[in-house]
Amino acid sequence: MRDSHWPDGAYAAEFADEKHFLGALAMLRDQGYTKLETYTPYPVSRVDAALRESPSVLPGLVFLAGVGGALFSYWVQWYTNAVSYPLDIGGRPAHAVPAFFIPTFEGTVLSAALVAFVGLFALLRLPKPWHPMFEIDDFERASIDHFWIAIDATDPRGGNDLPQQSFEALHPLRVVRVPASS
């Protein structure tokens, strides 16, 4: 889900430790919930496996940008030195491949780094100064010592109050209805 737009709101549950949090996350996935979002104070390695998220497209985009940058850098050098303005200096060839290596490498790194930088912000939809979860009292503890799981109210598995009932069966610290995002 990755913090998608919540037109009907969501249900969120707070857990005090990682063990109960991971158990609850696994149980919710086993019950068939698909629109889950987690908030943890530190990276939890088993969360991605529990959510069965698809891998990011960013590495592929960065690779393609690097290849494109390399091809463009090499083409610019070849065109300017061999086609557009060839110079015969000391009998050297106009298309000198070894001389093109370093600028081609620099073009590769520059284009890949730009796509990685901009792509990260685009995929994470940053900057995001406000989120509906920020309206919950004491939600800032998610960055200190508490763990949260949110279920989108439009989850196909859920009904009117089914997510709240599912959460209460997991014995969290509390269950909160998150307001709809505008």
C-alpha positions as CSV (number, residue, x, y, z in Angstrom):
1,M,0.0,0.0,0.0
2,R,2.8,2.4,0.9
3,D,0.8,5.3,2.3
4,S,-1.7,5.5,-0.5
5,H,-4.6,7.8,-0.5
6,W,-7.2,6.7,2.1
7,P,-10.6,8.1,0.8
8,D,-12.6,6.2,3.4
9,G,-10.1,6.3,6.2
10,A,-8.4,3.4,7.8
11,Y,-8.1,1.4,11.0
12,A,-4.9,1.4,13.0
13,A,-3.6,-0.7,15.9
14,E,-0.7,0.1,18.2
15,F,1.6,-2.6,19.5
16,A,4.2,-2.3,22.3
17,D,6.9,-4.7,21.0
18,E,8.2,-6.2,17.7
19,K,7.1,-9.8,18.6
20,H,3.4,-9.0,18.9
21,F,3.6,-6.6,16.0
22,L,5.1,-9.3,13.6
23,G,2.6,-11.9,14.9
24,A,-0.3,-9.6,14.3
25,L,1.0,-8.7,10.8
26,A,1.3,-12.4,9.9
27,M,-2.2,-13.1,11.2
28,L,-3.7,-10.2,9.2
29,R,-2.0,-11.4,6.0
30,D,-3.3,-14.9,6.7
31,Q,-6.8,-13.6,7.1
32,G,-6.6,-12.1,3.6
33,Y,-6.0,-8.4,4.2
34,T,-4.0,-6.9,1.4
35,K,-4.0,-3.1,2.0
36,L,-1.8,-3.0,5.0
37,E,0.7,-0.3,6.1
38,T,3.2,-0.5,8.9
39,Y,5.0,2.1,10.9
40,T,8.0,1.1,13.0
41,P,10.7,2.9,15.0
42,Y,13.4,1.0,13.2
43,P,13.6,-1.2,10.0
44,V,12.1,-4.6,10.7
45,S,13.5,-7.1,8.1
46,R,10.6,-9.5,8.2
47,V,8.0,-6.8,7.4
48,D,8.6,-6.8,3.7
49,A,8.4,-10.6,3.6
50,A,5.1,-10.5,5.6
51,L,3.6,-7.9,3.3
52,R,4.8,-9.8,0.2
53,E,5.6,-6.5,-1.5
54,S,7.0,-6.5,-5.0
55,P,10.5,-5.3,-5.5
56,S,11.1,-1.7,-6.3
57,V,11.4,-0.5,-10.0
58,L,14.1,2.0,-9.0
59,P,17.1,-0.2,-9.6
60,G,16.0,-1.0,-13.1
61,L,15.4,2.7,-13.9
62,V,18.8,3.6,-12.5
63,F,20.4,0.9,-14.7
64,L,18.6,2.1,-17.8
65,A,19.5,5.7,-17.1
66,G,23.2,4.7,-16.7
67,V,23.2,2.8,-20.0
68,G,21.4,5.7,-21.7
69,G,23.8,8.2,-20.2
70,A,26.8,6.1,-21.4
71,L,25.4,5.8,-24.9
72,F,24.6,9.5,-25.1
73,S,28.0,10.6,-23.7
74,Y,29.8,8.4,-26.2
75,W,27.6,9.5,-29.1
76,V,28.2,13.2,-28.3
77,Q,32.0,12.7,-28.3
78,W,31.9,10.6,-31.5
79,Y,29.7,13.1,-33.3
80,T,31.7,16.2,-32.4
81,N,35.1,14.6,-33.0
82,A,34.5,12.3,-36.0
83,V,31.6,13.7,-37.8
84,S,30.9,17.4,-37.1
85,Y,34.4,18.8,-36.7
86,P,37.1,16.2,-37.4
87,L,40.7,17.5,-36.9
88,D,43.8,15.8,-38.2
89,I,46.3,16.4,-35.5
90,G,49.5,14.4,-35.6
91,G,48.0,11.6,-37.6
92,R,45.7,10.6,-34.7
93,P,42.3,9.1,-35.6
94,A,39.2,11.3,-35.2
95,H,37.4,8.4,-33.5
96,A,39.8,7.6,-30.6
97,V,38.0,5.1,-28.4
98,P,40.4,5.2,-25.4
99,A,40.0,9.0,-25.2
100,F,36.2,8.6,-24.9
101,F,36.3,6.2,-21.8
102,I,36.5,8.7,-18.9
103,P,33.8,11.1,-20.2
104,T,31.5,8.2,-21.0
105,F,32.0,6.9,-17.5
106,E,31.2,10.3,-16.1
107,G,28.0,10.5,-18.2
108,T,27.0,7.1,-16.9
109,V,27.4,8.0,-13.3
110,L,25.8,11.4,-13.6
111,S,22.6,10.2,-15.3
112,A,22.3,7.2,-13.0
113,A,22.8,9.3,-9.9
114,L,20.2,11.9,-11.1
115,V,17.6,9.2,-11.8
116,A,18.3,7.6,-8.4
117,F,18.0,10.9,-6.6
118,V,14.8,12.1,-8.3
119,G,13.3,8.6,-8.5
120,L,13.6,8.0,-4.8
121,F,11.7,11.2,-4.0
122,A,9.1,10.4,-6.7
123,L,8.5,6.8,-5.6
124,L,8.3,7.8,-1.9
125,R,6.0,10.7,-2.8
126,L,8.2,13.1,-0.9
127,P,8.0,15.7,0.6
128,K,4.9,14.8,2.5
129,P,4.4,17.2,5.4
130,W,1.1,15.8,6.5
131,H,-0.5,12.3,6.7
132,P,-3.8,11.2,8.3
133,M,-1.9,9.1,10.8
134,F,-0.4,12.3,12.3
135,E,-3.9,13.1,13.7
136,I,-3.7,10.1,16.1
137,D,-2.7,11.1,19.6
138,D,0.7,9.7,20.5
139,F,1.4,8.5,17.0
140,E,4.9,10.0,17.3
141,R,5.8,7.0,19.5
142,A,6.0,5.1,16.2
143,S,9.4,6.8,15.7
144,I,10.5,6.0,19.3
145,D,9.3,2.6,20.7
146,H,5.8,1.6,19.4
147,F,4.7,-0.3,16.3
148,W,1.6,0.4,14.2
149,I,-0.3,-1.5,11.6
150,A,-3.0,0.3,9.5
151,I,-5.6,-1.4,7.3
152,D,-7.3,0.7,4.5
153,A,-11.0,0.8,5.1
154,T,-11.5,-0.1,1.4
155,D,-9.6,-3.4,1.7
156,P,-11.6,-6.1,-0.2
157,R,-11.4,-8.4,2.9
158,G,-12.8,-5.8,5.2
159,G,-16.3,-4.7,5.8
160,N,-17.8,-1.9,8.0
161,D,-16.2,-2.9,11.3
162,L,-14.4,-6.1,10.3
163,P,-10.8,-4.6,10.4
164,Q,-11.5,-3.3,13.9
165,Q,-12.8,-6.7,15.1
166,S,-9.8,-8.4,13.5
167,F,-7.4,-6.0,15.3
168,E,-9.1,-6.4,18.7
169,A,-8.7,-10.2,18.4
170,L,-4.9,-9.6,18.2
171,H,-4.9,-7.7,21.6
172,P,-3.1,-4.5,20.6
173,L,-2.6,-1.6,23.0
174,R,-5.4,0.2,21.2
175,V,-7.3,0.4,17.9
176,V,-8.0,3.7,16.3
177,R,-10.2,4.8,13.4
178,V,-8.0,7.0,11.1
179,P,-9.9,9.9,9.4
180,A,-10.2,9.9,5.6
181,S,-7.5,11.8,3.7
182,S,-8.6,14.7,1.6
